[in-house]
Amino acid sequence: MRENNLYRDYSLQELLDELDIIERFEHPGKKHHLGEATKKQIELYRLLEMEPSA
């Protein structure tokens, strides 16, 4: 967070809350899938040098 100045715009809790709203859908006997991530969420993952979960 520090390298990309995310502390300037987010507290740690705010950042986690922003990423927490990505929904995960599960159906018995089938592979899970994630709801669509917003552009803001994708950019946050990029800044954190992470790939969104699959």
C-alpha distance matrix in Angstrom:
0.0 3.8 5.6 5.6 6.1 5.0 6.3 9.3 10.2 9.1 9.7 8.6 12.2 12.2 9.5 11.6 14.7 14.0 13.8 16.6 19.2 19.7 23.2 24.8 28.5 30.9 34.6 37.0 37.9 35.4 32.0 29.1 27.3 24.2 24.5 23.3 19.7 19.2 18.1 15.1 14.1 14.9 12.7 9.6 10.7 11.2 7.9 6.7 10.0 11.9 15.3 16.3 18.6 22.3
3.8 0.0 3.8 5.5 5.0 6.2 6.3 8.8 10.9 10.8 11.2 10.9 14.6 14.7 12.6 15.0 17.9 17.3 17.4 20.2 22.7 23.4 27.0 28.5 32.3 34.6 38.4 40.7 41.6 39.1 35.6 32.8 31.0 27.9 28.2 26.9 23.1 22.4 20.9 17.9 17.5 18.0 15.4 12.8 14.0 13.9 10.3 9.7 12.4 14.9 18.5 19.8 22.2 25.9
5.6 3.8 0.0 3.8 5.7 7.8 9.4 10.9 12.9 13.3 14.4 14.0 17.6 17.4 14.8 17.1 20.1 18.9 18.6 21.7 24.1 24.2 27.8 29.2 32.9 35.2 38.9 41.2 41.8 39.1 35.5 33.0 31.0 28.1 28.4 26.8 23.1 22.3 20.4 17.9 17.6 17.3 14.5 12.6 13.5 12.4 8.8 9.0 10.7 13.9 17.4 19.3 22.0 25.5
5.6 5.5 3.8 0.0 3.8 5.5 8.3 9.2 10.3 11.3 13.3 13.3 16.6 15.6 12.9 15.7 18.2 16.5 16.5 20.0 21.8 22.0 25.7 27.5 31.1 33.7 37.3 39.9 40.6 37.8 34.2 31.5 29.2 26.1 26.0 24.1 20.3 19.2 17.0 14.5 14.7 14.5 11.3 9.8 11.4 10.2 6.5 8.0 10.1 13.2 16.3 17.7 20.8 24.2
6.1 5.0 5.7 3.8 0.0 3.8 5.4 5.6 7.6 9.0 11.0 12.0 15.3 14.1 12.3 15.5 17.6 16.3 17.1 20.3 22.1 22.9 26.6 28.7 32.4 35.1 38.8 41.5 42.5 39.8 36.4 33.4 31.1 27.8 27.4 25.5 21.7 20.2 18.3 15.2 15.8 16.5 13.3 11.4 13.8 13.2 9.5 10.7 13.5 16.1 19.2 20.1 23.0 26.5
5.0 6.2 7.8 5.5 3.8 0.0 3.8 5.2 5.5 5.8 8.0 8.9 11.8 10.4 8.5 11.9 13.8 12.5 13.5 16.6 18.4 19.4 23.1 25.3 29.0 31.8 35.5 38.2 39.4 36.8 33.5 30.4 28.1 24.7 24.2 22.6 18.8 17.4 16.0 12.6 12.8 14.1 11.4 8.8 11.5 11.9 8.5 9.2 12.6 14.4 17.3 17.6 20.4 23.9
6.3 6.3 9.4 8.3 5.4 3.8 0.0 3.8 5.5 5.1 5.9 7.5 10.7 9.9 9.2 12.3 14.2 13.8 15.2 17.7 19.7 21.3 24.9 27.1 30.8 33.5 37.3 39.9 41.3 38.9 35.7 32.5 30.4 27.0 26.5 25.3 21.5 20.2 19.2 15.6 15.7 17.5 15.0 12.1 14.6 15.5 12.1 12.0 15.6 17.3 20.3 20.4 22.9 26.5
9.3 8.8 10.9 9.2 5.6 5.2 3.8 0.0 3.8 6.1 8.0 10.7 13.2 11.6 11.4 14.9 16.1 15.2 17.1 19.8 21.3 23.0 26.6 29.2 32.8 35.8 39.5 42.2 43.7 41.1 38.0 34.7 32.4 28.8 27.9 26.3 22.6 20.7 19.3 15.7 16.7 18.5 15.6 13.4 16.5 16.9 13.4 14.4 17.8 19.7 22.5 22.6 25.3 28.8
10.2 10.9 12.9 10.3 7.6 5.5 5.5 3.8 0.0 3.8 7.1 9.9 11.6 9.1 9.0 12.8 13.3 12.0 14.4 17.1 18.1 20.0 23.6 26.4 29.9 33.0 36.6 39.5 41.2 38.5 35.5 32.1 29.7 26.0 24.8 23.1 19.5 17.4 16.3 12.6 13.8 16.0 13.5 11.4 14.8 15.7 12.8 13.9 17.4 18.7 21.1 20.6 23.3 26.6
9.1 10.8 13.3 11.3 9.0 5.8 5.1 6.1 3.8 0.0 3.7 6.3 7.8 5.6 5.8 9.3 10.1 9.6 11.9 14.1 15.6 17.7 21.2 23.8 27.4 30.3 34.0 36.8 38.5 36.1 33.2 29.7 27.6 24.0 23.0 21.9 18.3 16.8 16.4 12.7 12.8 15.5 13.6 10.7 13.7 15.4 12.8 12.9 16.6 17.4 19.7 18.9 21.2 24.6
9.7 11.2 14.4 13.3 11.0 8.0 5.9 8.0 7.1 3.7 0.0 3.8 5.4 5.1 6.3 8.7 9.8 10.7 12.7 14.1 16.2 18.6 21.8 24.2 27.8 30.5 34.2 36.7 38.5 36.4 33.6 30.1 28.3 24.9 24.3 23.7 20.3 19.3 19.4 15.6 15.1 17.9 16.4 13.1 15.5 17.5 14.9 14.1 17.9 18.4 20.9 20.1 21.9 25.4
8.6 10.9 14.0 13.3 12.0 8.9 7.5 10.7 9.9 6.3 3.8 0.0 3.8 5.5 5.2 6.2 8.6 10.0 10.9 12.1 14.9 16.9 19.9 21.9 25.6 28.0 31.8 34.0 35.7 33.8 30.8 27.5 26.0 22.8 22.7 22.4 19.1 18.8 19.2 15.8 14.3 16.9 15.9 12.2 13.8 16.2 14.0 12.3 16.0 16.0 18.5 17.8 19.1 22.7
12.2 14.6 17.6 16.6 15.3 11.8 10.7 13.2 11.6 7.8 5.4 3.8 0.0 3.8 5.4 5.1 6.0 8.6 10.0 10.2 12.7 15.4 18.0 20.2 23.7 26.1 29.8 32.1 34.2 32.4 29.7 26.2 24.9 21.6 21.3 21.4 18.5 18.3 19.4 16.0 14.5 17.5 17.2 13.7 15.2 18.1 16.4 14.8 18.4 17.7 19.7 18.3 19.2 22.5
12.2 14.7 17.4 15.6 14.1 10.4 9.9 11.6 9.1 5.6 5.1 5.5 3.8 0.0 3.8 5.5 5.0 6.1 8.7 9.7 11.4 14.1 17.1 19.8 23.3 26.1 29.8 32.4 34.5 32.4 29.7 26.1 24.3 20.7 19.8 19.5 16.4 15.5 16.5 13.0 12.1 15.4 14.9 11.7 14.0 16.8 15.1 14.3 18.0 17.5 19.2 17.6 19.0 22.3
9.5 12.6 14.8 12.9 12.3 8.5 9.2 11.4 9.0 5.8 6.3 5.2 5.4 3.8 0.0 3.8 5.4 5.1 6.4 8.6 10.7 12.5 15.9 18.3 21.9 24.7 28.5 31.1 32.8 30.5 27.6 24.1 22.2 18.7 18.1 17.5 14.2 13.7 14.3 10.9 9.4 12.3 11.8 8.3 10.3 13.1 11.6 10.6 14.2 13.7 15.6 14.2 16.0 19.4
11.6 15.0 17.1 15.7 15.5 11.9 12.3 14.9 12.8 9.3 8.7 6.2 5.1 5.5 3.8 0.0 3.8 5.4 5.2 5.9 9.0 10.8 13.7 15.7 19.4 21.9 25.6 28.1 29.9 27.8 25.0 21.5 20.0 16.7 16.6 16.8 13.9 14.3 15.7 12.8 10.4 13.3 13.7 10.3 11.0 14.4 13.6 11.8 15.0 13.6 15.1 13.3 14.1 17.5
14.7 17.9 20.1 18.2 17.6 13.8 14.2 16.1 13.3 10.1 9.8 8.6 6.0 5.0 5.4 3.8 0.0 3.8 5.5 4.9 6.8 9.7 12.3 15.0 18.4 21.2 24.8 27.5 29.7 27.6 25.2 21.5 19.8 16.4 15.6 15.9 13.3 13.4 15.3 12.5 10.6 14.0 14.8 11.9 13.1 16.6 16.0 14.8 17.9 16.4 17.3 14.9 15.7 18.6
14.0 17.3 18.9 16.5 16.3 12.5 13.8 15.2 12.0 9.6 10.7 10.0 8.6 6.1 5.1 5.4 3.8 0.0 3.8 5.6 6.1 8.4 11.7 14.7 18.1 21.2 24.8 27.8 29.7 27.3 24.6 21.0 18.7 15.1 13.8 13.3 10.4 9.8 11.6 8.7 7.0 10.7 11.4 9.0 10.7 13.9 13.6 13.2 16.1 14.8 15.4 13.0 14.5 17.3
13.8 17.4 18.6 16.5 17.1 13.5 15.2 17.1 14.4 11.9 12.7 10.9 10.0 8.7 6.4 5.2 5.5 3.8 0.0 3.8 5.6 6.3 9.7 12.1 15.7 18.6 22.3 25.1 26.8 24.3 21.4 17.9 15.8 12.2 11.8 11.7 8.7 9.5 11.4 9.3 6.2 9.1 10.7 8.2 8.5 12.1 12.6 11.4 13.9 11.9 12.2 9.5 10.8 13.7
16.6 20.2 21.7 20.0 20.3 16.6 17.7 19.8 17.1 14.1 14.1 12.1 10.2 9.7 8.6 5.9 4.9 5.6 3.8 0.0 3.8 5.5 7.9 10.2 13.7 16.4 20.1 22.8 24.8 22.7 20.2 16.5 15.0 11.7 11.4 12.4 10.4 11.8 14.4 12.6 9.6 12.5 14.4 12.0 12.0 15.7 16.2 14.7 17.0 14.6 14.6 11.5 11.6 14.1
19.2 22.7 24.1 21.8 22.1 18.4 19.7 21.3 18.1 15.6 16.2 14.9 12.7 11.4 10.7 9.0 6.8 6.1 5.6 3.8 0.0 3.8 6.0 9.3 12.4 15.6 19.1 22.2 24.3 22.1 19.9 16.1 14.1 10.6 9.2 10.1 8.7 9.8 13.0 11.8 9.3 12.4 14.7 13.0 13.4 16.9 17.8 16.9 19.1 16.7 16.0 12.6 12.9 14.6
19.7 23.4 24.2 22.0 22.9 19.4 21.3 23.0 20.0 17.7 18.6 16.9 15.4 14.1 12.5 10.8 9.7 8.4 6.3 5.5 3.8 0.0 3.8 6.8 9.9 13.3 16.8 20.0 21.7 19.1 16.7 13.0 10.6 7.0 5.9 7.0 6.1 8.5 11.8 11.5 8.6 10.6 13.7 12.6 12.1 15.4 17.1 16.2 17.7 14.8 13.5 9.8 9.8 11.1
23.2 27.0 27.8 25.7 26.6 23.1 24.9 26.6 23.6 21.2 21.8 19.9 18.0 17.1 15.9 13.7 12.3 11.7 9.7 7.9 6.0 3.8 0.0 3.8 6.5 9.9 13.3 16.5 18.6 16.2 14.3 10.5 8.5 5.6 4.9 7.8 8.6 11.4 14.9 15.1 12.3 14.0 17.2 16.3 15.5 18.7 20.7 19.6 20.8 17.6 15.8 12.0 11.0 11.2
24.8 28.5 29.2 27.5 28.7 25.3 27.1 29.2 26.4 23.8 24.2 21.9 20.2 19.8 18.3 15.7 15.0 14.7 12.1 10.2 9.3 6.8 3.8 0.0 3.8 6.6 10.2 13.2 15.1 12.8 10.7 6.9 5.9 4.4 6.0 9.5 10.8 14.2 17.4 17.9 14.7 15.7 19.2 18.3 16.7 19.9 22.1 20.6 21.3 17.8 15.6 12.0 9.9 9.3
28.5 32.3 32.9 31.1 32.4 29.0 30.8 32.8 29.9 27.4 27.8 25.6 23.7 23.3 21.9 19.4 18.4 18.1 15.7 13.7 12.4 9.9 6.5 3.8 0.0 3.8 6.9 10.3 12.4 10.1 9.0 5.6 5.4 6.0 7.2 10.9 13.2 16.5 19.8 20.7 17.9 18.7 22.3 21.7 20.1 23.1 25.5 24.2 24.6 21.1 18.5 15.1 12.8 11.2
30.9 34.6 35.2 33.7 35.1 31.8 33.5 35.8 33.0 30.3 30.5 28.0 26.1 26.1 24.7 21.9 21.2 21.2 18.6 16.4 15.6 13.3 9.9 6.6 3.8 0.0 3.8 6.7 8.9 7.3 7.0 4.6 6.8 8.8 10.8 14.4 16.7 20.1 23.3 24.2 21.1 21.7 25.4 24.7 22.7 25.6 28.1 26.5 26.7 22.9 20.4 17.2 14.3 12.3
34.6 38.4 38.9 37.3 38.8 35.5 37.3 39.5 36.6 34.0 34.2 31.8 29.8 29.8 28.5 25.6 24.8 24.8 22.3 20.1 19.1 16.8 13.3 10.2 6.9 3.8 0.0 3.8 6.3 5.5 7.2 6.7 9.1 11.8 13.5 17.0 19.7 23.0 26.2 27.4 24.5 24.9 28.6 28.2 26.2 29.0 31.6 30.1 30.0 26.3 23.5 20.5 17.6 15.1
37.0 40.7 41.2 39.9 41.5 38.2 39.9 42.2 39.5 36.8 36.7 34.0 32.1 32.4 31.1 28.1 27.5 27.8 25.1 22.8 22.2 20.0 16.5 13.2 10.3 6.7 3.8 0.0 3.8 5.6 8.2 9.0 12.1 15.1 17.1 20.6 23.1 26.6 29.7 30.8 27.7 28.0 31.7 31.1 28.9 31.6 34.3 32.4 32.3 28.5 25.8 23.0 19.8 17.3
37.9 41.6 41.8 40.6 42.5 39.4 41.3 43.7 41.2 38.5 38.5 35.7 34.2 34.5 32.8 29.9 29.7 29.7 26.8 24.8 24.3 21.7 18.6 15.1 12.4 8.9 6.3 3.8 0.0 3.8 7.0 9.3 12.6 16.0 18.5 21.7 24.2 27.8 30.7 32.0 28.9 28.7 32.4 32.0 29.4 31.9 34.8 33.0 32.3 28.6 25.7 23.3 20.0 17.1
35.4 39.1 39.1 37.8 39.8 36.8 38.9 41.1 38.5 36.1 36.4 33.8 32.4 32.4 30.5 27.8 27.6 27.3 24.3 22.7 22.1 19.1 16.2 12.8 10.1 7.3 5.5 5.6 3.8 0.0 3.8 6.4 9.3 12.9 15.4 18.4 21.0 24.6 27.3 28.8 25.8 25.4 29.2 29.0 26.5 28.8 31.8 30.2 29.5 25.7 22.6 20.2 17.2 14.0
32.0 35.6 35.5 34.2 36.4 33.5 35.7 38.0 35.5 33.2 33.6 30.8 29.7 29.7 27.6 25.0 25.2 24.6 21.4 20.2 19.9 16.7 14.3 10.7 9.0 7.0 7.2 8.2 7.0 3.8 0.0 3.8 6.6 10.3 13.3 16.0 18.2 21.9 24.4 25.9 22.8 22.2 25.9 25.7 23.0 25.2 28.2 26.6 25.8 22.0 18.9 16.6 13.5 10.3
29.1 32.8 33.0 31.5 33.4 30.4 32.5 34.7 32.1 29.7 30.1 27.5 26.2 26.1 24.1 21.5 21.5 21.0 17.9 16.5 16.1 13.0 10.5 6.9 5.6 4.6 6.7 9.0 9.3 6.4 3.8 0.0 3.8 7.0 10.1 13.1 15.1 18.8 21.6 22.8 19.6 19.4 23.1 22.7 20.3 22.8 25.7 24.1 23.7 19.9 17.0 14.2 11.2 8.4
27.3 31.0 31.0 29.2 31.1 28.1 30.4 32.4 29.7 27.6 28.3 26.0 24.9 24.3 22.2 20.0 19.8 18.7 15.8 15.0 14.1 10.6 8.5 5.9 5.4 6.8 9.1 12.1 12.6 9.3 6.6 3.8 0.0 3.8 6.8 9.4 11.7 15.4 18.1 19.6 16.6 16.3 20.1 20.1 17.8 20.2 23.2 22.0 21.7 18.1 15.0 11.9 9.7 7.0
24.2 27.9 28.1 26.1 27.8 24.7 27.0 28.8 26.0 24.0 24.9 22.8 21.6 20.7 18.7 16.7 16.4 15.1 12.2 11.7 10.6 7.0 5.6 4.4 6.0 8.8 11.8 15.1 16.0 12.9 10.3 7.0 3.8 0.0 3.8 6.4 8.2 11.9 14.7 16.0 13.0 13.1 16.8 16.7 14.8 17.5 20.2 19.3 19.4 15.9 13.2 9.6 8.1 6.7
24.5 28.2 28.4 26.0 27.4 24.2 26.5 27.9 24.8 23.0 24.3 22.7 21.3 19.8 18.1 16.6 15.6 13.8 11.8 11.4 9.2 5.9 4.9 6.0 7.2 10.8 13.5 17.1 18.5 15.4 13.3 10.1 6.8 3.8 0.0 3.8 6.4 9.5 12.8 14.2 11.8 12.5 16.1 16.3 15.2 17.8 20.4 20.0 20.5 17.4 14.9 11.2 10.8 10.0
23.3 26.9 26.8 24.1 25.5 22.6 25.3 26.3 23.1 21.9 23.7 22.4 21.4 19.5 17.5 16.8 15.9 13.3 11.7 12.4 10.1 7.0 7.8 9.5 10.9 14.4 17.0 20.6 21.7 18.4 16.0 13.1 9.4 6.4 3.8 0.0 3.8 6.5 9.5 11.5 9.8 9.9 13.5 14.4 13.6 15.7 18.4 18.6 19.1 16.5 13.9 10.6 11.4 11.0
19.7 23.1 23.1 20.3 21.7 18.8 21.5 22.6 19.5 18.3 20.3 19.1 18.5 16.4 14.2 13.9 13.3 10.4 8.7 10.4 8.7 6.1 8.6 10.8 13.2 16.7 19.7 23.1 24.2 21.0 18.2 15.1 11.7 8.2 6.4 3.8 0.0 3.8 6.6 8.0 6.0 6.4 9.9 10.6 10.2 12.4 14.8 15.2 15.9 13.6 11.7 8.5 10.3 11.2
19.2 22.4 22.3 19.2 20.2 17.4 20.2 20.7 17.4 16.8 19.3 18.8 18.3 15.5 13.7 14.3 13.4 9.8 9.5 11.8 9.8 8.5 11.4 14.2 16.5 20.1 23.0 26.6 27.8 24.6 21.9 18.8 15.4 11.9 9.5 6.5 3.8 0.0 3.8 5.3 5.1 6.3 8.6 9.9 10.8 12.4 14.3 15.4 16.6 15.1 13.8 11.2 13.6 14.8
18.1 20.9 20.4 17.0 18.3 16.0 19.2 19.3 16.3 16.4 19.4 19.2 19.4 16.5 14.3 15.7 15.3 11.6 11.4 14.4 13.0 11.8 14.9 17.4 19.8 23.3 26.2 29.7 30.7 27.3 24.4 21.6 18.1 14.7 12.8 9.5 6.6 3.8 0.0 3.8 5.5 5.1 6.1 8.6 10.0 10.5 12.3 14.2 15.2 14.5 13.5 11.8 15.0 16.4
15.1 17.9 17.9 14.5 15.2 12.6 15.6 15.7 12.6 12.7 15.6 15.8 16.0 13.0 10.9 12.8 12.5 8.7 9.3 12.6 11.8 11.5 15.1 17.9 20.7 24.2 27.4 30.8 32.0 28.8 25.9 22.8 19.6 16.0 14.2 11.5 8.0 5.3 3.8 0.0 3.8 5.5 5.1 6.2 8.8 9.8 10.5 12.4 14.2 13.8 13.8 12.2 15.3 17.5
14.1 17.5 17.6 14.7 15.8 12.8 15.7 16.7 13.8 12.8 15.1 14.3 14.5 12.1 9.4 10.4 10.6 7.0 6.2 9.6 9.3 8.6 12.3 14.7 17.9 21.1 24.5 27.7 28.9 25.8 22.8 19.6 16.6 13.0 11.8 9.8 6.0 5.1 5.5 3.8 0.0 3.8 5.4 5.0 6.3 8.6 9.8 10.6 12.3 11.1 10.9 8.8 11.7 14.1
14.9 18.0 17.3 14.5 16.5 14.1 17.5 18.5 16.0 15.5 17.9 16.9 17.5 15.4 12.3 13.3 14.0 10.7 9.1 12.5 12.4 10.6 14.0 15.7 18.7 21.7 24.9 28.0 28.7 25.4 22.2 19.4 16.3 13.1 12.5 9.9 6.4 6.3 5.1 5.5 3.8 0.0 3.8 5.4 5.2 6.2 8.7 9.9 10.5 9.4 8.6 7.3 10.9 12.9
12.7 15.4 14.5 11.3 13.3 11.4 15.0 15.6 13.5 13.6 16.4 15.9 17.2 14.9 11.8 13.7 14.8 11.4 10.7 14.4 14.7 13.7 17.2 19.2 22.3 25.4 28.6 31.7 32.4 29.2 25.9 23.1 20.1 16.8 16.1 13.5 9.9 8.6 6.1 5.1 5.4 3.8 0.0 3.8 5.4 4.9 6.1 8.6 9.7 10.0 10.4 10.2 13.9 16.3
9.6 12.8 12.6 9.8 11.4 8.8 12.1 13.4 11.4 10.7 13.1 12.2 13.7 11.7 8.3 10.3 11.9 9.0 8.2 12.0 13.0 12.6 16.3 18.3 21.7 24.7 28.2 31.1 32.0 29.0 25.7 22.7 20.1 16.7 16.3 14.4 10.6 9.9 8.6 6.2 5.0 5.4 3.8 0.0 3.8 5.3 5.0 6.2 8.6 8.7 10.0 9.7 13.0 16.1
10.7 14.0 13.5 11.4 13.8 11.5 14.6 16.5 14.8 13.7 15.5 13.8 15.2 14.0 10.3 11.0 13.1 10.7 8.5 12.0 13.4 12.1 15.5 16.7 20.1 22.7 26.2 28.9 29.4 26.5 23.0 20.3 17.8 14.8 15.2 13.6 10.2 10.8 10.0 8.8 6.3 5.2 5.4 3.8 0.0 3.8 5.5 5.0 6.1 5.1 6.3 6.4 9.8 13.0
11.2 13.9 12.4 10.2 13.2 11.9 15.5 16.9 15.7 15.4 17.5 16.2 18.1 16.8 13.1 14.4 16.6 13.9 12.1 15.7 16.9 15.4 18.7 19.9 23.1 25.6 29.0 31.6 31.9 28.8 25.2 22.8 20.2 17.5 17.8 15.7 12.4 12.4 10.5 9.8 8.6 6.2 4.9 5.3 3.8 0.0 3.8 5.4 4.9 5.9 7.2 8.7 12.3 15.0
7.9 10.3 8.8 6.5 9.5 8.5 12.1 13.4 12.8 12.8 14.9 14.0 16.4 15.1 11.6 13.6 16.0 13.6 12.6 16.2 17.8 17.1 20.7 22.1 25.5 28.1 31.6 34.3 34.8 31.8 28.2 25.7 23.2 20.2 20.4 18.4 14.8 14.3 12.3 10.5 9.8 8.7 6.1 5.0 5.5 3.8 0.0 3.8 5.3 7.7 10.1 11.6 14.9 18.1
6.7 9.7 9.0 8.0 10.7 9.2 12.0 14.4 13.9 12.9 14.1 12.3 14.8 14.3 10.6 11.8 14.8 13.2 11.4 14.7 16.9 16.2 19.6 20.6 24.2 26.5 30.1 32.4 33.0 30.2 26.6 24.1 22.0 19.3 20.0 18.6 15.2 15.4 14.2 12.4 10.6 9.9 8.6 6.2 5.0 5.4 3.8 0.0 3.8 5.5 8.8 10.3 13.1 16.5
10.0 12.4 10.7 10.1 13.5 12.6 15.6 17.8 17.4 16.6 17.9 16.0 18.4 18.0 14.2 15.0 17.9 16.1 13.9 17.0 19.1 17.7 20.8 21.3 24.6 26.7 30.0 32.3 32.3 29.5 25.8 23.7 21.7 19.4 20.5 19.1 15.9 16.6 15.2 14.2 12.3 10.5 9.7 8.6 6.1 4.9 5.3 3.8 0.0 3.8 7.0 9.8 12.5 15.5
11.9 14.9 13.9 13.2 16.1 14.4 17.3 19.7 18.7 17.4 18.4 16.0 17.7 17.5 13.7 13.6 16.4 14.8 11.9 14.6 16.7 14.8 17.6 17.8 21.1 22.9 26.3 28.5 28.6 25.7 22.0 19.9 18.1 15.9 17.4 16.5 13.6 15.1 14.5 13.8 11.1 9.4 10.0 8.7 5.1 5.9 7.7 5.5 3.8 0.0 3.8 6.4 8.7 11.9
15.3 18.5 17.4 16.3 19.2 17.3 20.3 22.5 21.1 19.7 20.9 18.5 19.7 19.2 15.6 15.1 17.3 15.4 12.2 14.6 16.0 13.5 15.8 15.6 18.5 20.4 23.5 25.8 25.7 22.6 18.9 17.0 15.0 13.2 14.9 13.9 11.7 13.8 13.5 13.8 10.9 8.6 10.4 10.0 6.3 7.2 10.1 8.8 7.0 3.8 0.0 3.8 6.2 8.7
16.3 19.8 19.3 17.7 20.1 17.6 20.4 22.6 20.6 18.9 20.1 17.8 18.3 17.6 14.2 13.3 14.9 13.0 9.5 11.5 12.6 9.8 12.0 12.0 15.1 17.2 20.5 23.0 23.3 20.2 16.6 14.2 11.9 9.6 11.2 10.6 8.5 11.2 11.8 12.2 8.8 7.3 10.2 9.7 6.4 8.7 11.6 10.3 9.8 6.4 3.8 0.0 3.8 6.5
18.6 22.2 22.0 20.8 23.0 20.4 22.9 25.3 23.3 21.2 21.9 19.1 19.2 19.0 16.0 14.1 15.7 14.5 10.8 11.6 12.9 9.8 11.0 9.9 12.8 14.3 17.6 19.8 20.0 17.2 13.5 11.2 9.7 8.1 10.8 11.4 10.3 13.6 15.0 15.3 11.7 10.9 13.9 13.0 9.8 12.3 14.9 13.1 12.5 8.7 6.2 3.8 0.0 3.8
22.3 25.9 25.5 24.2 26.5 23.9 26.5 28.8 26.6 24.6 25.4 22.7 22.5 22.3 19.4 17.5 18.6 17.3 13.7 14.1 14.6 11.1 11.2 9.3 11.2 12.3 15.1 17.3 17.1 14.0 10.3 8.4 7.0 6.7 10.0 11.0 11.2 14.8 16.4 17.5 14.1 12.9 16.3 16.1 13.0 15.0 18.1 16.5 15.5 11.9 8.7 6.5 3.8 0.0
